Amino acid sequence: MKVVTDETWKVAQGPIMKNDIYDGEIYDARLEKPGWNAPNYN
């Protein structure tokens, strides 16, 4: 898969630190980004 974007694309570390089908998930709630799923989030 190839994802094409421009300089407006933003990335950040999220709260899921590790995810494993057998060992579960390590989640750090301090890294949550409130409102990240809202249409006007910047």
Steps between C-alpha positions, in 0.01 A plus 500: 500500500621851423363803684548831323459829684642851530647727770158545667504136622566479874612210716542447873568218740179353634419328828542142375860414583489130413238266358531123484242237414611278791628746761238772459563871487711755686310829511630829642197725558731799558562502125134530403418787266156629607278570202729336242202333335302824457471640146655837594795361704830661414 
